[in-house]
Amino acid sequence: MNPDIAKQNAAIAALRYIEDGMVVGLGTGSTSAHFVRALGERVRDGLKVKGVPTSEATRALAEQVGLPLIEISQISRIDVDVDGADEIDPQFRLIKGGGGALLREKIVAAASARMVVIADEGKWVERLGAFPLPVEVTRFGFALTAERVREALQQTGCAGDEVTLRVAGKANEPVITDGGNYILDAHAKSIADPDALAAVLSQIAGVVEHGLFIGLASAVILGREGGAEVREK
């Protein structure tokens, strides 16, 4: 399977959920970038929508393709949010945040009447956790927070408990999110109870947001080389 073609097919299939006059959440990541480009093409053909970007990278791409944007502070509701995922399980629970925008992505998803997840079919898993779970944390006291996150993995029966600070570049500098925070990657390996882990992580002082998206997705589009499959709750 060519993952990029599969991602593109999923993104194009998501256009079926977009109607004239909608406010659309614009996700972050490689699959979401395909959607932004495809939506920009529809806008150039006359579709009238406004986008709410979930990251500065998505904002820049949307502006590049001529997609009109609106600030989230100017609206009270988003009609549909189209975003990717790092893992999706059969209950439509997600791991997100590989692109580092999990906080803004969750704010937009929670404010949306519908969340449509687009991904290549390899992102569909029976159990979450093989992909490291991103946890956005304040820079102050992040090492202490990392220890609490590690304890949360142990407490909720995860198969692994390693927690690492996300770094990038030749100098291995910590990744800084658009909100000015750090990201911890929790290597759970297998998450026995995503709901329980989400609840425990949310109670940890220093955790700004975690990448478990539960009860938010209403449709999943899995792209393949030959097209895409739509799954709805």
C-alpha positions in Angstrom: 0.0 0.0 0.0 1.2 3.5 -0.8 0.3 5.4 2.4 0.3 8.8 0.7 -2.2 7.8 -1.9 -4.3 6.2 0.8 -4.2 9.4 2.8 -5.2 11.4 -0.2 -8.1 9.1 -0.9 -9.4 9.4 2.6 -9.1 13.2 2.5 -11.0 13.5 -0.8 -13.7 11.2 0.6 -14.2 13.6 3.5 -15.4 16.3 1.2 -18.8 14.6 1.2 -19.4 16.0 4.7 -18.7 19.6 3.6 -21.6 21.8 2.6 -21.9 25.4 1.5 -21.8 27.9 4.4 -20.1 25.6 6.9 -17.5 26.4 9.5 -14.9 23.6 9.1 -12.2 22.5 11.6 -8.9 21.9 9.8 -6.7 19.3 11.4 -3.0 19.0 11.5 -0.7 16.4 9.9 0.0 14.9 6.6 -3.5 13.5 6.0 -5.1 16.7 7.1 -2.9 18.6 4.7 -4.3 16.6 1.8 -7.8 17.6 3.0 -6.9 21.3 3.3 -5.6 21.3 -0.3 -8.7 19.5 -1.6 -11.0 21.8 0.2 -9.1 24.8 -1.1 -9.7 23.5 -4.6 -13.4 23.3 -4.0 -13.4 26.9 -2.6 -11.7 28.0 -5.8 -14.6 26.3 -7.7 -17.1 28.4 -5.7 -17.8 26.5 -2.4 -18.2 29.0 0.5 -16.8 27.8 3.8 -14.7 29.1 6.6 -11.9 27.1 8.2 -10.6 27.0 11.8 -7.0 25.8 11.8 -5.7 23.6 14.6 -2.0 24.7 14.2 0.1 27.5 12.8 1.3 25.0 10.1 -2.3 24.3 9.0 -3.0 28.1 9.0 -0.1 28.7 6.7 -1.2 25.9 4.3 -4.8 27.1 4.3 -3.7 30.7 3.5 -1.5 29.3 0.7 -4.4 27.5 -1.0 -6.8 30.4 -0.6 -9.1 28.9 2.1 -10.9 31.6 4.1 -10.2 31.4 7.8 -12.0 32.5 10.9 -10.7 32.8 14.5 -12.1 30.4 17.0 -12.8 33.3 19.3 -15.3 34.6 16.8 -17.6 31.5 16.8 -19.5 29.4 19.2 -19.8 26.2 17.2 -18.0 24.4 14.4 -20.1 22.4 11.9 -17.6 19.7 11.1 -14.0 18.9 12.1 -11.9 16.9 9.7 -8.7 15.6 11.2 -6.3 12.7 11.1 -5.3 10.2 13.8 -2.2 8.2 14.8 -4.4 5.2 15.9 -8.1 4.4 15.8 -9.8 1.5 17.6 -13.1 -0.2 16.9 -14.9 2.1 19.5 -13.6 5.1 17.5 -11.2 6.1 20.3 -8.2 7.8 19.0 -4.5 8.5 19.7 -3.7 11.9 18.3 -0.8 14.4 18.7 2.0 12.9 16.6 2.1 16.3 14.9 2.3 18.1 18.2 -1.1 20.0 17.9 -3.2 17.8 20.3 -4.4 20.7 22.5 -5.8 22.8 19.7 -7.0 19.7 17.9 -9.1 18.6 20.9 -10.5 22.1 21.5 -11.7 22.2 17.9 -13.0 18.6 18.0 -15.0 19.2 21.2 -16.5 22.4 19.7 -17.7 20.6 16.6 -21.1 19.1 15.8 -19.3 16.3 14.1 -15.7 15.0 13.9 -14.6 13.1 10.8 -11.4 11.2 11.1 -9.3 10.6 8.0 -6.4 8.1 7.9 -4.8 5.4 5.9 -6.2 1.9 6.8 -3.0 1.1 8.7 -4.1 3.4 11.5 -7.0 1.1 12.4 -5.9 -1.1 15.4 -7.6 -3.5 17.7 -6.1 -1.9 20.8 -4.5 1.5 21.2 -1.0 2.0 22.5 1.6 0.8 19.9 1.9 4.5 18.9 3.3 6.5 21.8 0.6 8.6 23.5 1.4 12.3 23.4 0.8 14.3 26.6 1.2 18.1 26.4 2.6 19.4 29.7 3.8 22.7 31.1 7.5 23.3 30.9 7.6 24.1 34.7 8.1 20.9 36.6 7.9 18.7 33.5 10.2 16.0 34.9 7.9 15.6 37.9 4.9 15.5 35.6 6.6 12.8 33.5 6.9 10.7 36.6 3.2 11.1 37.4 2.4 10.1 33.8 4.6 7.0 34.2 2.7 6.1 37.3 -0.6 6.6 35.5 0.5 4.0 32.8 1.3 1.5 35.6 -1.9 2.2 37.5 -4.2 1.6 34.5 -2.5 -1.7 33.4 -0.6 -0.5 30.3 2.0 -2.9 29.0 4.8 -0.3 29.0 5.6 2.7 31.2 8.5 4.6 29.6 7.9 8.3 29.2 10.2 10.5 27.1 10.4 14.2 26.4 9.9 14.9 22.7 13.0 16.5 21.1 13.9 17.4 17.5 16.7 18.8 15.5 20.4 18.1 15.5 20.7 19.6 19.0 17.8 17.5 20.3 16.1 20.5 21.7 12.6 20.0 23.3 9.7 20.4 20.9 7.7 23.5 21.8 4.0 23.4 20.9 2.0 26.3 19.5 0.8 26.9 23.0 4.4 27.1 24.4 4.4 23.7 26.1 6.4 20.5 26.0 5.3 17.1 24.8 5.9 13.9 26.6 5.5 10.7 24.7 4.1 7.9 26.8 5.2 4.5 25.5 2.3 2.4 26.8 2.8 -0.3 24.1 -0.8 -1.5 24.8 -3.5 0.5 26.6 -5.7 -1.9 28.5 -8.3 0.8 29.5 -8.2 4.0 27.4 -11.0 5.6 29.4 -9.4 5.0 32.7 -6.0 6.2 31.5 -7.6 9.4 30.1 -9.3 10.1 33.4 -6.1 9.6 35.4 -4.0 11.8 33.1 -6.6 14.6 33.2 -6.1 14.8 37.0 -2.3 15.2 36.9 -1.1 18.7 37.8 1.1 20.0 34.9 -0.8 18.0 32.2 -2.3 20.5 29.8 -3.9 17.9 27.6 -3.5 14.3 26.5 -3.8 12.6 23.1 -6.6 10.2 23.9 -9.7 11.4 22.0 -12.7 9.6 23.4 -16.3 10.1 22.5 -15.5 12.7 19.8 -15.2 10.9 16.5 -18.5 10.2 14.7 -17.1 8.9 11.4 -13.9 7.4 10.3 -12.6 7.3 6.7 -9.9 4.7 6.0 -8.0 5.4 2.8 -6.6 2.7 0.6 -4.8 2.8 -2.7 -8.0 2.1 -4.6 -10.4 4.4 -2.7 -11.7 4.8 0.9 -14.1 3.1 3.3 -16.4 5.2 5.4 -17.3 3.9 8.9 -19.9 5.7 11.0 -21.2 5.2 14.5 
